[in-house]
Amino acid sequence: MLIRRKTRPLAYILHEAPAGTVLTTEVLRSLIAEAAAGKIVEEAIGEELATSPVASAKPSVTAAICTRARTKELARCIGSLLPLQESHGFEILVVDNAPPNQETSALLQKFPTVRYVEEPRPGLDFARNRALAEAGGEWIAFLDDDIVADRWWFDALEDALRENPDAAAITGLVLPLELSTTAQIVFEKRGGFQRGFDPRRYGSVLPGNPVHPCGAGIFGTGSNMAFRRDTLRQLGGFDEALDTGAPLPGGGDLDMFFRIIRAGNILVYEPRFLVFHEHRRDEAALQRQYYTWGLGLMAYVDKHRRADIAYRDRFRRLIRWWFHDQFDRLRSSLRGRHPLPARMVLAEILGGIVGLLGEYGRSRRRIERIRKEFS
Amino acid sequence: MSTFQPWDVRQVDLSVPNGGLTAAPDTGGIHVQLHWKSIPLGQLWLALNELPLTASDFLRRAARAIAPAVGDRLFEHGFRAALPVVGENPARDKPAELGPLLECCQPLAVIERALGQIPVPKTSVSVIVCTRGRPDPLRNCLAALARLDPAADEILVVDNSAEGSARRITDQFPGVMYVSEPQPGLSRARNAGLRQATGTLIAWTDDDVVPHPFWLGAIRRTFADETISAMTGLVLPLALNTAAQVRFERNFGGFNRGYRRLTYDRQFFSEMAGRGVPVWDIGAGANMAFRSSVFAQIGTFDERLGAGAAGCSEDSELWYRMLAKGLTIRYEPLAAVWHGHRAEDDAYGAQMEEYMRGHVAALLVQFEKHRHSGNLRRLLLALPRHYLRRMTLRGGDVDRSTLGREMRGCLRGVCHYLRNRPLRRTSPASAFSP
């Protein structure tokens, strides 16, 4: 259950009940009041205090979807963006990554307002960098193909940019599109992609967090993130050695969030900037995802702890904290006190270990070969 | 360690459009006290590295900070503050109801209007300021008292110095009554003022305090509730110019008891009697008021306690007596004052020592008067356990710097009580004539 007040998401309620249960209005009302009372008051105060927004030039935006052979999901994603495009007018760009067949390009024939480019080199960050090179907008919003954008997704981006004219990146809330399988429910109970319902501005300091900004997971997630195009280009784009698909499918978003803040920029998390994500449906895929989370995080950490001498201590602390946290989780999972089964936790830990053991270096050599192959 | 930078204390009235916050050069940060007109609602501690703050970010943080207090003023349920009790539901609150929440619109204007409609009764109030050799703060205090709206019916300055140095200041303020109590001890001074005071309500503040202009309005309104026998109010820092002041307010929590009302009653007392009732949480002598009829019932301040004697706790010991008798005390943050915390860097440790000395002496006095074993349990079990834990706990978060002085304070408190045991007790109620 997603609780909203006007267009703002306030809380997300996971309420377990046996099949056939009817939630009476009364139960529903008390559930909502319990979950969102404070936020409702906060929102009402915010509205009362809000000054009329200063009209400012709206930046042009490109929504970039990187995809590979998932036409069903892609069509759904584009379908959610088209009405927004109609009312707001922005560029939608689909980057087809190393397509094994013509299905995606054939699908795109049906969407004349969507631009299509092909990126032959396999790897998500090759595709993202291609989008960066092709994008016409001053801002570029990256979306995964397995998401559905919320009705106010674009309004939220514009509002966030008006409120934070100095921001270089906007990240948003990612909620589940469906909770049909056990794997999806387990994933969401463990926190899913949620980063909370409080908007936040992240700069170079975060009080109370000694490893900031190295623990880049708090900033957002790659399935819904937007950047100032010129900042991305100045930073040299995404690291193509991360997010390569197997064997290292992850870490590119974290790496970019970290580099954005490390370069002195502002990153804004705005929960109204909302998409719905189709979580992995089966448990094997979910387990693989946890493995790649551990792997991607530690590959990113490994890259920077070698390169960024000034922050080496923070990365060390982050590694210690992460393993400590994971083993705590493992312990409580073994005692049945954690929604996540122990083998999922183990998969994440294993991913973390592999990530620290030189996966990033191996990945760099692999993509060097890919670059040569396609040059 | 980096050198200390003073913090900027800033009053922000949220009814006035705000353009965001920028720190002045050479400050450690901004302590923002958030108000809506004359209603204090919350605060923010903004470290220098979080600043500047854009207008929208500031408003968002302010909204988050004041939401509990706003909810408390607007709704029946769901936002009550927790009492310092050990229990399932320390706020004694029911869950919030959705209906009223959804109707919530322009909440601050609604609160302002609702408060504006409550009449301020014309009950007579005597304000007593006890002072000892602090002419400059006293002058500021009396100047602020002169600006109160509604005004006090009488103001008494009790000079607790042998040389009578406060008379010169008092004479500059027409209508302020000067009372001399050359025998040292804050309790004696408080009682001396009380003997001269004629008001139906008696409010105390300290010489290092600047009260909010509406202070007495909030006090008179609170006592319109017949069940309330005494009250305390919000104490905010006047300045955070030195490390000692910042530490006292930020680490120790200052005298601030939050922005939501609290009611201490018989139930609170009985729930906590076995562990030692945390009367020290009720408030501070710098901002408290009583019905004058209470003193005939329970006696006056115990002269073994308080600054100049045990160190402090003369106020909380009186509250203990009141609660034990079944009387009700209200904490009402609308009655706000600003307190000048001690500035000297060494003062923090000395203050902690005084506090513990007074606290321990008060526990013994309370046990002597009521024979409630909870006081001894706190003295002999809870406090030793607390200090043992602080001594042995690892980690950088534990503040150990004043540990020795605090423990010495505890021992001195015991000695103080033992030395003064045979001394005359508080003037019995029958001997007290207002």
Interface residues (C-beta under 8 A of the other chain):
Chain A: R29 S30 I32 A33 E34 A37 G38 I40 V41 E42 E43 A44 I45 G46 E47 E48 L49 A50 T51 E163 N164 D166 D198 P199 R201 G203 S204 V205 P207
Chain B: L14 P17 A47 N49 E50 T54 A55 S56 D57 L59 R60 A62 A63 R64 I66 A67 P68 V70 G71 L74 G78 F79 P95 A96 E97 L98 G99 L101 L102 C104 C105 Q106 P107 L108 A109
